[in-house]
Amino acid sequence: MNSSRQQEQLIAGVLGGMGPAATVDFLAKLVAATEAASDQDHIHLIIDHNPKVPNRHAAIAGLTPDISPELTAMARRLEAAGADFLVMVCNTAHAYTEQIRASVSIPFVSIIDVVMDELRGLPVKHIGIMAAEGCLQAELYQQALAGAGLEAVLWSEGELARFMDLVYRIKAGDRGGDIGAGLSRLAADLVFRGAEVLVAACTEVPLFLGERDTAVPIISSTDLLVRRTIKLANNRPTDEHMP
């Protein structure tokens, strides 16, 4: 990091646009959660809002070419523009965390790690993962949970297909009232299978689903990333691994 700014607020670089509405939600929540009496108190962000990154799920499934060049190019652009650390508003794209970290000299903060930090402090064992197919295929949360001695509760193939249909509707700008109801039913499916807490492990989920919509607590990966971004930007102590 830039040593000349160690006692000052750090600049956060945001890999966004995957999808656009989820990125805007992250930014709005970041502004709302920042303690600020003036414009100057807010966090300096450099944002690469790039919806042109190809479909993450198809790439992870091996159906389309590797997308890591697009993601690493975003990371390098943000570093060159002056970012002190990076965050990314897409759980699935974290399948390329290793490549992103190798492409820059500044820290890349994993949303998966941030969620796991929260889960380790809860008195629960069975975690319902509301994640998209690419995230699940890459086993991002399954592996992290197993490493922490926790168990992932997952959807059936049919339930995941219904979830992906809702996600693509959200990405297409659909704001139909049945989307929230559909997500609530899918959350209930995980609770029925034994989930003690749910993780909104897709940043589209918090756009329609909150704690009042589920029978057990739901943790928003978006909200946790907002909180961690604010802490890091303000040089507050954190357990975050900063490579």
N, C-alpha and C positions, 0 to 999 in steps of 0.2 A: 504493500500500500504506500501511497505518497506520504512520506514521513513528515513533510512540512505541514500536513493537515491533521496530524494525529490528535490534536486537542480540539479540532474543529469538526463540524458535521461532515460526514463522508458522503460521497456521491454514489447513488445506487443506479446500476444499469439494469434495465428490465428487458428481457427477451419476451416479447408479447405477440399478440395477434393470433394466438392458437387456442381458442378462437377469440375474435374481436370483442364480443360482449363480455366474456370472462375477464379479459384484460382491462376493459373499462370498469368493470365491477371491482377488480383489485385496486385500481387507481383511485376510484371514488372512496373506497373503504380506507385506503391509506391516508387520503386527505382528511377524512372524517375522524380518524383515530389519532391524528397528530395534534399534540398540544401546541397551539399556535395562536399568538395574539396579533400577528400580522403576516403578510405574504412572506416576509423574510424568515419567519420561523419554520416554514415548511421545508420538507426534504427536497434536495436537488436531485431530480431524476433525469436520466437519459434513457429514452425509450425507443427500442426498435420494434415498432408495431408492424409485424410482417406476416400478414395472412397468406402470403404466397408460399410458405413452407408446405411442401406436399403432405398428403395424408399420412399421419404418423402410424396409424393402425396398419395400413397396407404395407408400409415399409418394414415394420417390425415382423409382419407375417411373411416377408420375403416376396411379396407380390409386385413391389415396385422398387426402384433403386434406393440405395442408402441415402438418408436425408441428413446425415451428420455434417456434410460440407456446408449446407445452408445454415445449420445451427452454429457451427463453429465460426462461420463468417459473421454472423450476428454478434457473437461474443467478442470477436476481435474488433469489430466496428465500435462496440460500446467501450471496450478498453481504450482504443485509440482516441475516442471522444472524451475520455477523462473519468470513466467510472472507476470507483475504488473496489466495488464488489458487484456480483451479478446475482439476479434472481430470475426465475422463469415461471410464467403463469400458464403452465400446462403440465399436469402430472405425467401423462404418457410420454412426452418428449424427454423426460428424465431417464428414459432407457439409454440416452446418449450422454449421460453425465460424464462418463470417463473421457469421451472425446472432447467435450466442451472444456473440461478442466485442463486437459492436455494442450489446448489451443491458446490459453491465456496465462498470464502471470499473476492475475488477481483472483481472489476467491470466488467460487461459484457455490452459492448456498442452495442445497438440495431441499426441495419441498418435502420429499420423502423423509429426510432426516428430521426436519422440523416437526412433522406430524409424529414421528416416532418418539421424539423428546417429550411430547405431550402425553402420548399413550403410556409411556413407562411410568408416569406418575399416577396412573389411575388404577384403582383396585378391581380390575377386570381381566379376563382371560380370553374371551371370544370376541373378536373384532369383525364387524360387518363392513366389507369394503365395497363402496359404491364407486366403482372405477370402470373406465372404458376398456374395450376389448384389447387394445394394444398394451395398455398398462398391465392388465391381467396376464396377457400372454408373455410379457417380459418378466412377470412375477416380481415386480418392483416391491409391492407391499407384502406379498406372501413370504419372500425371502427375508425382508426386514423384520417382519413379525416373528418368524421362526427363530431368527437370531436373538430375539429378545424374550423367547420363551412364551410367546403369545400365539394364538391360533386364528387364522383368517377364516371368516365365514363368507362364502361366495354364492353367487347366483347359479342357477341351472343355465344351460345353453339357451333355452327359450326365453328365460328372464333377461339374460344379457342381450339377446336380440331385441327385446322390447325396449331395454334401456338405450341401446344404440340408436334405435329409431327416434326416441325422444331427444337424444343429444343432437342428432343431425337436424331435427326440426328446430331446435334452439339455435343452432349455428346458421340455419337458413332464415332466421328472424321471426320464426313462429312464436307467438306469445299466447297461444290458446290456453284457456283455463284448464283443459284436461291434462296439460303437461305436468302441472304440479300434482294433480291427483294421481297420475300415472307413476310419478316418482315416489309418492307416498306409499302406493301399493307395493312398489319394488322394495322400498325400505322395510315394509311390513314382512315381506318374504324373508328377508335376512333375519329379522327379529324372530320369526317363526322357527328358523333354523338354529336359534340359540345366541344370536348376537346380543351382547350386553351394551355395546356402544357402536355407533355407526361412524364411518369416516366418509365425508364427501370428498372422495379421492379423484374427482373430476371437477374442474373449476366451473363447469356449466351448472352443476347441481345446486350450489348456493343461490343461483339466480331465481330458483323456484321452490327450494325446500329449506325449511328452517326447523328449529327445535320444536315448535308448536305442531309440526306436521308429522312427527315420529313418536313412537311409543317409548323409545329409549333415547338417551342423549346422542346428538350428532355433532361431530367435530368437523368444522370447515377447514379444509386445507388452505383455502384462500385467506381466511381470517388469521390463521396461524402464520402464514407467510407475511401478511401485513404487519403483524406484531413483531416478528423477527426482523423485518426490514427496518422498521422504526428503531429498534434497539441497536442494530448494527450501524445505522446511519448516524445515530447519536453517540456512538462509542460507549454504549452501556454494556456492562458485563453480560456475557451469554456463554452457554455451553456449546454453541455452534462450532462444529469442526470447520476451521478456516484454513484450508491447505495453502 
